[in-house]
Amino acid sequence: MRRNRDDIRRNARPGFKLAAVLALSMLAVLLLNACSGNESSVFHTNSSSEEASLDNVSRVPWDYRIVESSVGDLIGSDMTILPDNELMPNDENYATGDKIWALQYMDAEMTTDANERSNVQLSAWSTIKTFKTQEDAKKDMANLKVPVTTEIDLVGVYKTQLKEKTRNFAVLELPSGNRIKQPIDDARYKDLEKKKKVSVKLEEIHDFADYESAYAKFRGWAS
């Protein structure tokens, strides 16, 4: 009887060892999962910081122009516009060889660094609309490029000197929040030295697809 009990205990040991190994394995998996959960939250934090840095990158409407063109090939209900062979809808039922006026659009990817200095990457020109006359094209563009005279913040003025040559600059904050610098002469430097606001001429460039989205460009001093 005692021998049978010893045999049972002896035979049960491998099973007990196997159960212990499985338990340890499951514990290890749980610990790994917990660690991976912590890593996930760490990565999420990094992702947030990356997204924060991406918040300093914006795409803004930059400029429009009117270009004299002609119609090339007709492809179904579309047409190509020469000389760049851009494909556009032939909404006005143009014929090959017709002279037209193309409204072209350029946007910009603007990156602002920690010092609020902007780096601008301009896109290529692309045609967005065609007209039978230059006058019609100008009327449309007048709604997209709007001259404005207004007051904006003057961040300050400063001087630089190189080889006994002095240059003056004014730093302005545009309505978009971007800061630009403009060279100024000695007389304007003295005039602006203690001012916080200045009157300037701006040009509002509106996005043709979303008119409320606009970028103001400096176009000169109002006084």
Residue pairs with C-beta under 8 A, 6 or more apart in sequence:
56 111
56 112
56 113
57 109
57 110
57 111
57 112
58 109
58 110
58 112
59 107
59 108
59 109
59 110
60 107
60 108
60 110
60 176
60 205
60 213
60 215
61 105
61 107
61 108
61 144
61 205
61 206
61 207
61 208
61 213
61 214
61 215
62 106
62 107
62 108
62 120
62 122
62 123
62 205
62 215
63 105
63 106
63 145
63 205
64 103
64 104
64 105
64 106
64 141
64 144
64 145
64 205
64 208
65 103
65 104
65 106
65 125
66 101
66 102
66 103
66 104
66 134
66 137
66 138
66 141
67 101
67 102
67 104
67 125
67 127
68 99
68 101
68 102
68 134
69 81
69 82
69 83
69 99
69 100
69 101
69 102
69 127
69 130
70 81
70 82
70 97
70 98
70 99
70 100
71 79
71 80
71 81
71 82
71 90
71 94
71 95
71 96
71 97
71 98
71 100
72 79
72 80
72 81
72 82
72 85
72 96
73 79
73 80
73 96
74 90
74 95
74 96
75 87
77 89
77 90
78 87
78 88
78 89
78 90
79 87
79 88
79 89
79 90
79 94
80 86
80 87
80 88
81 87
81 88
81 100
81 102
81 127
81 130
86 126
86 127
88 127
88 130
91 130
92 100
92 130
92 132
94 100
94 130
100 130
100 131
100 132
101 130
101 131
101 132
101 133
101 134
101 136
101 137
102 127
102 129
102 130
102 131
102 137
103 127
103 128
103 129
103 130
103 131
103 137
103 140
103 141
104 125
104 126
104 127
104 128
105 125
105 126
105 127
105 128
105 208
106 122
106 123
106 124
106 125
106 126
107 122
107 123
107 207
108 120
108 121
108 122
108 123
108 215
109 120
109 121
109 123
110 118
110 119
110 120
110 121
110 178
111 118
111 119
111 121
112 118
112 119
112 177
112 178
113 119
116 178
116 179
117 179
118 178
118 179
118 180
128 208
129 137
129 140
129 208
131 137
131 140
143 206
144 205
144 206
144 208
145 203
145 204
145 205
145 206
146 203
146 204
146 206
147 201
147 202
147 203
147 204
147 219
148 201
148 202
148 203
148 204
148 216
149 199
149 200
149 201
149 202
149 222
150 175
150 199
150 200
150 202
151 197
151 198
151 199
151 200
152 172
152 173
152 174
152 175
152 197
152 198
152 200
152 202
153 172
153 173
153 196
153 197
154 170
154 171
154 172
154 173
154 192
154 195
154 196
154 197
154 198
155 171
155 172
155 173
155 179
156 170
156 171
157 168
157 169
157 170
157 171
157 184
157 189
157 192
157 193
158 168
158 169
158 171
159 166
159 167
159 168
159 169
159 189
160 166
160 167
160 169
161 167
167 183
168 183
168 184
168 185
168 186
168 188
168 189
169 181
169 182
169 183
169 184
170 181
170 182
170 184
170 188
170 189
170 192
170 198
171 179
171 180
171 181
172 179
172 180
172 181
172 182
172 198
172 200
172 218
173 179
174 180
174 202
174 216
174 217
174 218
175 202
175 216
176 215
176 216
180 218
182 218
184 192
188 221
192 198
198 221
199 221
199 222
199 223
200 218
200 219
200 220
200 221
200 222
201 218
201 219
201 220
201 221
201 222
202 216
202 217
202 218
202 219
203 216
203 217
203 219
204 214
204 215
204 216
205 214
205 215
205 216
205 217
206 213
206 214
207 213
207 214
